[in-house]
Amino acid sequence: MEYTHKPVLLDECIGALRIRPEGVYVDGTLGRAGHSREIAKRLTTGRLICIDRDSAAIEAAGERLAPWMDRVRLVHSNFSELGSVLEEDADGMLFDLGVSSPQLDDPERGFSYMHDAPLDMRMDRSAPLTAREVVNSWSLEELRRILYDFGEERYAPAIARAIAKRREQRPIETTLELVEVIKSAMPPAALREKQHPAKRSFQAVRIAVNGELDALPPMLRAAADKLRPGGRLAVITFHSLEDRIVKRTLRELAQGCTCPPSFPVCVCGKKPLVRLDKPVTPSAAEVAENPRARSARLRTAEKLDKLDI
């Protein structure tokens, strides 16, 4: 079957990367290889390094990128290891954050609150920590914290208490068992909201399992360091938590001198590494075609040449 998946903000990403046929590019979140295919098509003597922590994505990419494998290198790794994965500086990097469509669409992975499956949620299936362990072993206080911090769930205390009470009787083993516990702790009005009542809690557990937010600042700093002058960085976020972290970290990378205004001359020596572009969101047409794109935001930046600073 012909592969037809179109990734979020595809045209905007390709435009932002300003791909040169002889350049070196990185797709730090390979997923279904939709972005990678479009990058690889535009290369001649250039190369594309594709990274993903999910071995299933790496395996599937061999087929999806088959026509261009002479210019592609697949790496099973976490983008947090970017500094050690890259052997040379790159002309462009792309990171499409969060859970991928294949992970959501495969019920057995345990990411979805719509299908019954074992509580897993690991992006890297060789990692030791699962959602089952988080839900059944983490303290009441830790559960409350991640529901607040990672899910922005206003009913976090009640949901955490309901989980703790339920697991005293028997472990919570599956996704739909967890959904029922979450729903039991929420008032009727919350259950009638358009958003699924378990969405925020599932997001929180998934982020905790995969350490998604902690990896972002060091990844972005490593990316800025490993870009050549004029190199382009593109990052797609899907929820406010990760977008705030990306926004804050990129602003830090774009900031120059941090000396107090009262200092007559700079003594900190800090120079900006990147110049930021205006963020981009999906068009109404793209959201209509792909509802998962609704919350996406693309942030881009360009590596500065030290001679221009």
Salt bridges, closest charged atoms under 4 A:
ASP11 OD2 - LYS6 NZ 3.87
GLU22 OE2 - ARG20 NH1 2.26
GLU38 OE2 - LYS41 NZ 3.01
GLU38 OE1 - ARG42 NH1 3.06
ASP54 OD2 - ARG109 NH1 2.91
ASP70 OD1 - ARG71 NE 3.25
GLU88 OE2 - ARG47 NH2 1.88
GLU88 OE1 - ARG228 NH2 3.40
ASP89 OD1 - LYS226 NZ 3.83
ASP91 OD1 - ARG20 NH2 2.53
ASP91 OD2 - ARG228 NH1 2.76
ASP96 OD2 - HIS35 ND1 3.88
ASP105 OD2 - ARG32 NH2 2.96
ASP105 OD1 - ARG292 NH2 2.72
ASP120 OD1 - ARG122 NE 2.73
GLU141 OE1 - ARG144 NH1 2.33
GLU142 OE2 - ARG145 NE 3.06
ASP149 OD2 - ARG145 NH1 3.75
GLU152 OE2 - ARG244 NH2 3.20
GLU153 OE1 - ARG200 NE 2.99
GLU173 OE1 - ARG132 NE 2.66
GLU177 OE1 - ARG166 NH2 3.46
GLU180 OE2 - LYS183 NZ 3.91
GLU193 OE2 - ARG154 NH2 2.26
GLU212 OE2 - ARG206 NE 2.79
GLU242 OE1 - HIS239 NE2 3.53
ASP243 OD2 - ARG297 NE 3.70
ASP243 OD1 - ARG299 NE 2.88
GLU252 OE1 - ARG221 NH2 3.48
ASP277 OD2 - ARG232 NH2 2.69
GLU302 OE1 - ARG18 NH1 3.05
GLU302 OE1 - ARG232 NH1 3.12
GLU302 OE2 - ARG275 NH2 3.36
